[in-house]
Amino acid sequence: MVGQSTGNWLGRTSIYSLLVLLSILFVLPLYWLVTNSLQLVGSSSSFLPGGLHFENYRYAVTLIDYWKFAKSSIIISGIAVIVPTLTSAMVGFGFARLRGPGKGILFLLMLSTMMLPGIVTQIPTYVIFFKIGFINTYWPWFFWALGGSAFSIFLYRQFFAAFPKDLEEAARIDGCSTFRIFWNIFLPISLPVVATVSILAFNGSWGGDYLTPFMFLQDDKYPLATALFSVGYSFPGNQRIEMTQVLNAGLVIFVLPIIVVFFIGQRYLVEGVVSSAIKG
C-alpha cells in the first residue's frame, strides 16, 4: 500500500509538473508581448519589465486609424461566425438525419477537403473573384462562409446522429417539416456545438489569416491582423524611430477579444467537442 501510494504521488507530481511547464511555455509569448508593449519607444526588447509606458497604447490607436481596421475585422469575423455556423449545421443535419444515394461518399469527400491546404486554392479563387468584380469587397468571405466548414459539419453530424429517431418521427406526426425539425428541435439543443463552432470560427477569422486580406483587399479595408504588419507605425515627421513597442501595444489590444471569447466559451468548447466525439 505504501509503495502504491508513493507511486500515485509521483505520478500526480509528474503530471502537474508537466502541466505547469506547458502552461509557462504557452504564457511566455503573451508575457513577452505585454512586457515589451510597456517599454520606452525605441528601446531594445527584453523579457524583464523596463518601465510602465502606457502611452504606447494611446499611440497604438492614434498613430494609425486603428478602429477603422478593427471595424473591418469585426465585419469579416461576423461573416465567418454567423454564416458558416448555420450552413454547417444544415449540412451536418442532412448527413446525420436524411437519406440519399451516395451520402456516405459525399461525406468522405467533404472530410477529405480538410487535408487540402488553403494556399492551394488561393490563386484560382482570386482569379474567379477578380473576374466577377469582388476584389476589395467582403463578398469573397461571404461565399467562403456559405460553403460551411468541413470540421464544423463533422461536429454537427456526429452530434445530430446520436438522437433517437422517435424524436424526429414524433415531430413529423405533429406536422413539422424537415426544416422545422432542424430549426425548432435539433438546433436549439445543439448549443455546445454551436458555441464550439462559433469560437473556433471567431479565433480563426479574427487573427488567423494575414495573407488573404492582403491579396483580396486594399489597405483601406485591411483587418487588424493585416494592417498592423502592413501599414506600420511612425511618429509624424520622424521615420527613424523603431516603433516595435507601439506595435506590441497594438497587438495586445488586438488579442484581447480572442482571450475574452475563449475564457467565456471554454466550457462550451470542451463540452461541444467531447459530446460530439462520444455521441458520434
C-alpha positions in Angstrom: 0.0 0.0 0.0 2.8 2.4 0.9 4.6 1.7 -2.4 1.3 2.2 -4.4 0.6 5.5 -2.6 4.2 6.6 -3.3 3.8 5.7 -7.0 0.5 7.5 -7.3 2.0 10.6 -5.6 5.0 10.5 -8.0 2.7 10.1 -11.0 0.5 13.1 -10.0 3.5 15.2 -9.3 5.0 14.4 -12.7 1.7 15.2 -14.4 1.2 18.5 -12.6 4.9 19.5 -13.2 4.4 18.8 -16.9 1.2 20.9 -17.0 2.9 23.8 -15.2 5.8 23.6 -17.6 3.5 23.6 -20.7 1.4 26.4 -19.2 4.6 28.5 -18.8 5.6 27.8 -22.4 2.2 28.9 -23.6 2.0 32.0 -21.5 5.6 33.1 -22.2 4.9 34.7 -25.6 2.0 36.7 -24.2 4.2 37.8 -21.2 6.9 38.9 -23.6 4.3 40.8 -25.7 2.8 42.7 -22.7 6.2 43.4 -21.2 7.6 44.9 -24.4 4.5 46.9 -25.1 5.3 48.9 -21.9 8.9 49.6 -22.8 10.1 53.0 -23.8 9.7 53.6 -27.5 13.0 52.9 -29.3 14.5 50.7 -26.5 15.6 47.2 -27.1 13.3 44.2 -26.4 13.7 42.5 -23.1 12.0 39.8 -21.0 12.3 41.9 -17.9 10.0 44.9 -17.3 11.7 48.1 -18.1 9.0 50.6 -17.3 5.3 51.3 -17.5 4.9 53.4 -20.6 1.1 53.2 -21.0 1.2 55.9 -23.6 2.3 53.3 -26.1 -1.3 52.1 -26.0 -2.5 55.6 -26.9 0.0 55.7 -29.7 -1.2 52.3 -30.9 -4.8 53.6 -31.5 -3.9 57.1 -32.7 -0.9 56.9 -35.0 -2.9 54.7 -37.4 -6.6 54.5 -37.9 -6.8 51.6 -35.5 -10.6 51.5 -35.2 -11.2 51.6 -38.9 -9.2 48.4 -39.3 -11.0 47.0 -36.2 -14.3 47.6 -38.0 -13.1 45.6 -40.9 -12.0 42.8 -38.6 -15.5 42.8 -37.0 -17.2 42.6 -40.4 -15.0 39.7 -41.6 -15.3 37.9 -38.2 -19.1 38.4 -38.1 -19.5 36.8 -41.6 -17.1 34.0 -40.6 -19.0 33.2 -37.4 -22.7 33.6 -38.3 -22.9 32.3 -41.8 -20.9 29.0 -41.6 -22.3 28.2 -38.1 -25.7 28.0 -39.7 -24.8 26.4 -43.0 -22.6 23.8 -41.4 -25.4 22.9 -39.0 -27.8 22.4 -42.0 -25.3 20.2 -43.9 -24.5 18.3 -40.7 -28.2 17.7 -40.1 -28.6 16.4 -43.7 -25.7 14.0 -43.3 -27.0 12.8 -40.0 -30.8 12.5 -40.4 -31.6 12.5 -44.1 -31.3 9.6 -46.6 -30.0 9.8 -50.1 -27.9 7.9 -52.6 -24.1 8.4 -52.3 -24.4 10.2 -48.9 -21.5 8.3 -47.4 -19.2 9.0 -50.4 -20.2 12.7 -50.3 -19.4 12.8 -46.5 -15.9 11.3 -47.2 -15.3 13.8 -50.0 -16.3 16.6 -47.6 -13.9 15.3 -44.9 -11.1 15.0 -47.4 -11.2 18.7 -48.1 -9.6 19.2 -44.6 -6.4 17.7 -46.0 -6.3 20.3 -48.8 -4.1 23.4 -47.8 -5.9 26.7 -48.3 -3.0 28.2 -50.1 -3.5 25.7 -53.0 -6.9 27.3 -53.9 -5.8 30.9 -53.1 -4.8 31.9 -56.7 -7.7 30.2 -58.5 -10.2 31.8 -56.1 -8.5 35.2 -56.6 -8.9 34.9 -60.4 -12.5 33.9 -60.1 -13.4 36.8 -57.7 -11.4 39.2 -59.8 -13.3 38.4 -62.9 -16.7 38.9 -61.3 -15.6 42.1 -59.6 -15.5 41.1 -55.9 -11.9 42.2 -55.2 -11.7 44.9 -52.4 -15.2 43.8 -51.1 -16.3 41.4 -48.4 -18.2 39.2 -50.7 -15.4 36.6 -51.0 -15.7 35.9 -47.3 -19.5 35.6 -47.5 -19.2 33.0 -50.3 -16.5 31.1 -48.5 -18.6 31.1 -45.3 -21.7 30.0 -47.3 -20.0 26.7 -48.0 -19.5 25.9 -44.3 -16.6 24.3 -42.7 -15.7 20.6 -43.0 -14.7 20.2 -39.4 -17.8 22.0 -38.2 -20.0 19.9 -40.4 -18.3 16.8 -38.9 -19.1 18.0 -35.3 -22.7 18.7 -36.2 -23.1 15.4 -38.0 -21.7 13.4 -35.0 -23.9 15.3 -32.6 -27.2 15.1 -34.6 -26.7 11.4 -35.4 -26.9 10.4 -31.7 -30.5 11.5 -31.3 -33.2 8.8 -31.4 -35.4 8.5 -34.4 -38.5 8.6 -32.2 -37.9 12.3 -31.6 -37.9 13.1 -35.3 -40.9 10.8 -36.0 -43.0 12.4 -33.3 -42.3 15.8 -34.8 -43.3 14.6 -38.3 -46.6 13.2 -36.8 -47.3 16.7 -35.4 -46.9 18.1 -38.9 -43.4 19.5 -38.7 -41.4 19.9 -42.0 -37.8 18.8 -42.2 -36.6 22.4 -41.8 -38.8 22.9 -38.7 -37.4 19.8 -37.2 -33.9 21.1 -37.7 -34.7 24.7 -36.7 -37.0 24.2 -33.7 -35.8 20.9 -32.3 -32.2 19.9 -33.3 -30.5 23.3 -33.5 -31.7 24.6 -30.0 -30.4 21.5 -28.2 -27.0 21.7 -30.0 -25.8 24.8 -28.2 -22.5 23.3 -27.1 -21.6 22.5 -30.7 -22.9 25.9 -31.9 -20.7 27.6 -29.3 -17.7 25.5 -30.2 -18.0 26.2 -34.0 -18.6 29.9 -33.3 -15.5 30.2 -31.0 -13.2 28.4 -33.5 -14.5 30.4 -36.4 -14.0 33.7 -34.5 -10.5 32.8 -33.4 -9.6 31.7 -36.9 -11.0 34.8 -38.6 -10.0 37.5 -36.1 -6.3 36.7 -36.1 -5.7 33.6 -38.1 -5.2 35.0 -41.6 -2.8 37.6 -42.8 -2.3 36.7 -46.5 -5.9 36.5 -47.7 -7.0 40.1 -46.8 -3.6 41.3 -48.2 -4.5 39.7 -51.5 -8.2 40.5 -51.8 -8.5 43.9 -50.1 -6.8 47.3 -50.4 -5.1 48.9 -47.4 -8.2 51.0 -46.5 -10.2 47.8 -45.8 -7.5 45.7 -44.2 -8.5 43.9 -41.0 -6.2 44.4 -37.9 -4.3 41.2 -38.5 -3.1 42.5 -41.8 -2.9 46.2 -41.1 -0.7 46.0 -38.0 2.1 44.4 -40.0 1.5 46.2 -43.4 0.7 49.8 -42.5 3.3 50.2 -39.8 3.7 52.8 -37.1 5.7 56.0 -37.2 5.6 59.4 -35.5 4.6 62.2 -37.8 7.7 63.7 -39.4 10.1 61.1 -37.8 10.6 57.8 -39.7 13.8 56.8 -37.9 12.4 55.7 -34.5 11.7 52.0 -34.2 8.0 51.5 -33.2 8.2 47.9 -32.0 6.8 48.8 -28.6 3.8 50.6 -30.1 3.2 47.7 -32.4 3.3 45.3 -29.4 0.8 47.5 -27.7 -1.5 47.3 -30.7 -1.1 43.6 -30.7 -2.1 43.3 -27.1 -5.3 45.2 -27.8 -5.8 43.0 -30.9 -5.5 39.7 -29.0 -7.8 40.7 -26.1 -11.1 39.8 -27.9 -9.7 36.3 -28.6 -8.7 35.8 -25.0 -12.1 37.1 -23.7 -14.1 34.9 -26.1 -12.0 31.8 -25.2 -12.4 32.2 -21.5 -16.1 32.9 -21.7 -16.8 30.0 -24.0 -14.1 27.4 -23.0 -16.7 25.3 -21.1 -18.9 25.1 -24.2 -15.8 24.4 -26.3 -14.8 21.4 -24.3 -18.4 20.2 -23.9 -19.1 20.5 -27.7 -16.0 18.5 -28.8 -16.5 15.8 -26.1 -20.2 15.4 -26.7 -19.7 15.1 -30.5 -17.0 12.6 -30.0 -18.9 10.4 -27.5 -22.3 10.6 -29.1 -20.9 10.0 -32.6 
